Amino acid sequence: MHTAPPGPIARLRSLRYVELHTPAFTEAADFYEEVWGLTTVESDTGARWLRGTGDEHHVLHLSERDRVGLGRLAFAVGTPAEVDTAARRLEERGIVPAFGPGPLEQAGGGYGLRFTDPEGRLIEISAQVHAVVPRGRDGAVPVGVTHAVLNTTDIDAAVAFYTDVLGLRVSDWSEHRMAFLRCGSDHHCVAFNQAEWTSLNHVAYEMTSVDHFMRGLGRLRHHGIAPEWGPGRHGPGNNTFSYFTDPSGLVCEYTSEVAQIVEDAWIARVWRRVPELSDLWGTAGPPSAKIRCHMAGAPDPGPLAPVDAAPAAVPEVPASASASVKESAA
C-alpha cells in the first residue's frame, strides 16, 4: 500500500516581512527610513522594525550582526490554528522547528513558528500580528515588501521544497536559471536564481503606481542616489524595476504593477533570457558588473550557522564580474 505524500504545511497568504543582518546597522537604518521611505515602528539596541504604507506592522526588520545576510523570510497565515497545523505537518516530514509553535516575543507580537529550508534560510509563518494605524498612500514611498529573490545552488531542489512544503506555485521560469513562485495573486513573492552559492539576491518593495515608482526614483536622486540598474520593466512578472544598493551592499528594488494571476487560468511559461525580455521598455540597459556582484552577494549559510561559517561582507566588485548571476532580477 502506497502512502500519499503529505501536502503543504499551510496556506500562505503573503510575504509579511524580511529580516536583514548588517554590520552597518546605523547607516542602513538611516537609509531605509530617511531615504528609502519606510517608517520606524519600534527600535531597540541593534534592531529596528520599519513599516510601509500597507497594513503590516513592519515589512523590514534590521538586525545588527557581524555578517551581512538574510535573517529570515516571514509569511502570513490566517489563524493560530493554521500555525499549529503547520507544526504537525512539519513533524510528519521530519522537519524540526527552530522555534514554536507559540507566541512570538518580538516587535509586532503574533503567534508563529520558524524552521529552516534545506539551504539554511530561516522561514517564519505567523498569525495575529499587531495591527497598525493606516497610512495614506499619496507619498512616493513603499507600500511594503512584495518579493525576495534568493540565490540557490540547486534551483530544482529549492523549487521542490517551496512548492511541496510551503505550497507556493510556479508562475514562470526564465529558462532554467530563474523560477518565479507565488502564494497569492501577485506573480511572485519569492524567486530563485541558480548561482554558485546560497545568498540573498535582492528584496523588492512595492510602490503604489508607476507614478509613485518614478517619483520615488526622483526622491532618491534628490539624496544623490542613482539607480544601479533601471528604470525598466521586466518580462516575467511584467513589473517595473529599479535597483539600488543599501549601505550594507545588499540590493533593494522599487517595483510596481506586478502581473496579477487568475489561478485557474494562468499557464506558466518559460521565458528566454534575452535583453529585450529582461527589460521590455529597453530603457535600463544591461545590468552593470557592480550590481551583478552585489546581487551575487557573499555565501550565506543562514542565520543559525556559526558566525565564522561565511564571509562577513559582500565581496568587492571584481575587475571582471562573475557571470554566476546573469540578469538575476525580477
C-alpha positions in Angstrom: 0.0 0.0 0.0 1.4 3.4 -1.0 1.1 6.3 1.3 0.3 9.7 -0.3 3.0 12.3 0.3 2.0 15.0 2.9 0.5 18.2 1.4 1.8 21.7 2.0 2.1 22.7 5.7 -0.1 25.8 5.3 -1.9 28.2 3.0 0.5 31.2 2.9 -1.3 34.5 2.3 1.6 36.9 1.7 5.2 37.7 2.3 4.9 39.6 5.5 8.4 40.9 6.1 12.1 40.2 5.7 14.8 40.4 8.3 18.3 41.6 7.1 21.5 41.3 9.0 24.0 44.1 8.7 27.3 45.3 10.4 26.5 48.8 9.1 23.4 49.0 11.3 23.2 52.8 11.9 23.8 53.6 8.3 21.3 51.0 7.0 18.6 52.1 9.4 19.1 55.8 8.4 19.0 54.8 4.7 15.7 52.8 4.9 14.0 55.5 6.9 15.3 58.8 5.7 16.0 57.8 2.0 14.1 54.7 1.1 10.8 55.9 2.7 10.0 53.4 5.4 8.9 54.4 8.9 10.2 53.1 12.2 7.5 51.5 14.4 9.8 50.1 17.1 13.5 50.1 17.8 16.0 48.6 20.2 19.7 48.4 20.6 20.9 46.9 17.4 17.4 46.3 16.0 14.8 48.3 14.1 11.4 47.4 12.7 10.1 49.5 9.8 6.8 49.7 8.1 5.5 50.9 4.7 2.1 52.4 3.9 0.4 49.0 3.9 -1.3 47.2 6.8 1.6 45.1 8.0 3.1 46.0 11.4 6.5 46.0 9.8 8.0 45.0 6.5 11.7 45.2 7.3 13.5 44.1 10.4 17.1 45.2 10.6 19.4 43.4 13.0 23.0 44.4 13.8 25.2 41.4 13.1 28.9 40.8 12.2 27.8 39.2 8.9 25.7 40.6 6.1 22.8 38.3 5.1 19.2 37.3 5.2 17.9 36.9 8.8 14.5 35.4 7.8 11.6 35.4 5.5 8.2 35.8 7.2 4.9 34.7 5.7 1.4 35.4 6.9 -1.2 32.7 7.6 -4.8 33.2 8.7 -5.1 31.8 12.2 -3.0 30.4 15.1 -4.7 27.0 14.4 -3.0 27.1 10.9 0.3 27.6 12.6 -0.3 24.6 14.9 -1.3 22.5 11.9 1.9 23.6 10.0 3.9 22.4 13.0 2.3 19.0 12.9 2.8 18.7 9.2 6.5 19.7 9.5 6.9 16.9 12.1 5.4 14.5 9.7 8.1 15.5 7.2 10.8 15.1 9.8 11.5 18.9 9.9 12.1 20.1 13.5 11.1 23.8 14.0 13.8 26.1 15.3 11.0 27.8 17.3 7.4 27.3 18.2 4.6 27.0 17.6 3.9 29.7 20.2 3.7 33.4 20.9 6.4 35.4 19.1 8.3 37.5 21.6 9.2 40.3 19.2 8.0 43.6 17.8 4.5 43.1 16.4 3.9 40.0 18.5 1.8 37.3 16.9 1.7 33.6 17.0 4.1 31.6 14.9 6.9 29.1 14.2 10.2 29.2 12.5 12.2 26.5 10.6 15.0 26.3 8.1 14.9 25.3 4.5 17.5 22.9 3.0 20.0 25.7 2.3 19.7 27.2 5.9 17.3 30.1 5.3 15.1 30.8 8.3 11.4 30.8 7.5 8.7 32.2 9.8 5.0 31.8 9.5 2.7 33.8 11.7 -0.8 34.9 12.5 -2.3 37.6 14.8 0.5 40.1 14.4 -0.4 43.5 15.8 -2.4 45.9 13.7 -1.1 49.3 12.8 -2.9 52.6 12.1 -3.5 53.0 8.3 -1.3 55.5 6.5 -2.1 57.4 3.3 -0.6 56.2 0.1 -0.1 59.5 -1.7 3.6 59.7 -0.9 6.2 58.1 -3.2 7.2 55.6 -0.6 6.8 51.8 -0.4 3.6 50.0 0.5 5.5 47.0 1.7 7.8 44.2 0.7 6.5 42.3 -2.3 9.1 39.7 -3.2 12.6 38.4 -2.4 14.9 36.8 -4.9 17.2 34.1 -3.5 20.3 32.7 -5.0 20.5 28.9 -4.8 22.9 26.2 -5.7 20.1 23.8 -6.7 17.1 25.5 -8.3 15.2 22.3 -8.8 15.6 21.3 -5.1 14.7 24.8 -3.9 11.5 25.0 -6.1 10.5 21.5 -4.9 10.8 22.4 -1.3 8.9 25.7 -1.6 6.1 24.2 -3.7 5.8 20.8 -1.9 6.3 22.1 1.7 5.2 25.7 1.6 2.6 25.3 -1.1 3.9 28.1 -3.4 3.0 27.8 -7.1 5.3 28.3 -10.0 4.2 31.2 -12.1 7.0 31.3 -14.7 10.6 30.2 -15.5 13.4 32.3 -17.0 15.0 29.4 -18.9 16.4 27.1 -16.3 18.1 29.9 -14.4 15.2 31.6 -12.5 11.9 30.4 -11.1 9.1 32.7 -10.0 6.8 31.4 -7.2 3.6 32.9 -5.9 1.4 32.4 -2.8 -1.4 34.8 -3.8 -2.4 36.8 -6.8 0.9 38.6 -7.3 3.0 36.9 -10.0 5.7 36.1 -7.4 6.6 36.6 -3.7 9.8 34.5 -4.0 12.0 33.8 -6.9 15.1 31.6 -7.1 18.2 32.3 -9.2 20.6 29.5 -10.0 24.0 30.6 -8.7 27.4 29.5 -7.3 26.4 29.8 -3.7 23.4 30.5 -1.4 22.7 34.1 -0.7 20.2 36.9 -0.9 19.9 38.4 -4.4 17.6 41.3 -3.6 14.4 42.4 -1.8 11.7 44.3 -3.7 9.4 46.9 -2.3 6.0 47.7 -3.9 5.2 51.2 -5.0 1.5 52.1 -5.4 1.7 53.0 -9.1 4.2 53.8 -11.9 3.8 57.4 -11.0 4.8 56.7 -7.3 7.6 54.5 -8.6 9.1 57.3 -10.7 8.6 59.9 -8.0 10.4 57.5 -5.6 13.3 57.4 -8.0 13.3 61.2 -8.1 13.4 61.4 -4.3 16.5 59.1 -4.2 18.1 61.3 -6.9 17.5 64.2 -4.6 19.6 62.3 -2.0 22.3 61.9 -4.6 21.5 58.2 -5.2 21.0 57.0 -8.8 19.7 53.5 -9.8 22.3 50.8 -10.2 20.0 49.3 -12.8 16.8 50.7 -14.2 14.2 52.1 -14.6 12.7 49.4 -16.8 10.0 46.7 -17.0 10.7 43.0 -16.7 9.1 40.4 -19.0 8.4 37.7 -16.3 6.0 39.4 -13.9 5.6 42.5 -16.1 6.7 44.6 -13.1 8.7 47.9 -13.3 12.1 47.8 -11.7 14.9 50.0 -10.4 17.7 48.5 -8.3 19.8 50.2 -5.7 22.3 49.1 -3.0 21.9 49.9 0.7 24.9 50.8 2.9 25.5 47.1 3.6 25.9 46.3 -0.1 22.5 44.5 -0.1 20.3 45.1 -3.2 16.9 46.7 -2.8 14.4 47.3 -5.5 11.4 49.7 -6.2 8.8 47.9 -8.3 5.1 48.4 -9.3 2.4 46.9 -11.4 3.4 43.2 -10.9 1.2 40.9 -13.0 -1.9 39.5 -11.3 -2.6 35.8 -11.5 -6.0 34.3 -12.1 -5.4 31.0 -10.5 -7.5 28.7 -12.8 -6.5 30.5 -16.0 -2.7 31.0 -15.6 -0.3 28.8 -17.6 3.3 29.0 -16.6 5.7 29.7 -19.4 9.5 29.6 -19.9 10.9 32.9 -20.9 14.1 33.3 -22.9 16.9 35.1 -21.1 17.5 37.9 -23.6 17.8 41.7 -23.1 14.6 42.6 -24.8 12.6 40.4 -22.3 14.7 41.3 -19.3 13.6 44.9 -19.9 10.5 45.3 -22.1 11.0 49.1 -22.2 14.6 49.0 -23.3 15.4 51.9 -21.0 17.7 50.2 -18.4 20.5 48.8 -20.5 22.3 45.7 -19.3 23.0 45.3 -15.5 26.4 46.5 -14.6 29.2 44.4 -13.2 28.7 46.2 -9.9 25.0 45.3 -9.5 25.6 41.8 -10.6 28.3 41.4 -7.9 26.0 42.8 -5.2 23.2 40.5 -6.4 25.6 37.6 -6.1 26.4 38.6 -2.5 28.5 36.6 -0.2 28.0 32.9 0.6 25.3 32.8 3.3 24.9 29.6 5.3 21.9 31.1 7.2 21.3 32.9 10.5 21.6 29.8 12.6 25.0 28.8 11.3 28.2 29.6 13.2 29.4 33.2 12.7 32.7 32.0 11.1 30.9 29.9 8.5 30.8 32.6 5.8 32.4 35.9 4.9 31.3 38.9 6.9 30.7 41.3 4.0 29.5 41.5 0.4 32.6 40.9 -1.9 34.2 43.8 -3.7 33.3 44.2 -7.3 36.0 42.3 -9.4 37.6 43.7 -12.5 35.6 41.2 -14.5 32.3 40.4 -12.7 31.4 36.7 -12.4 28.7 35.5 -14.7 27.1 33.4 -11.9 24.3 36.0 -11.5 23.2 36.8 -15.0 20.4 39.4 -15.2 19.2 37.8 -11.9 16.4 40.2 -11.3 12.6 40.2 -11.0 
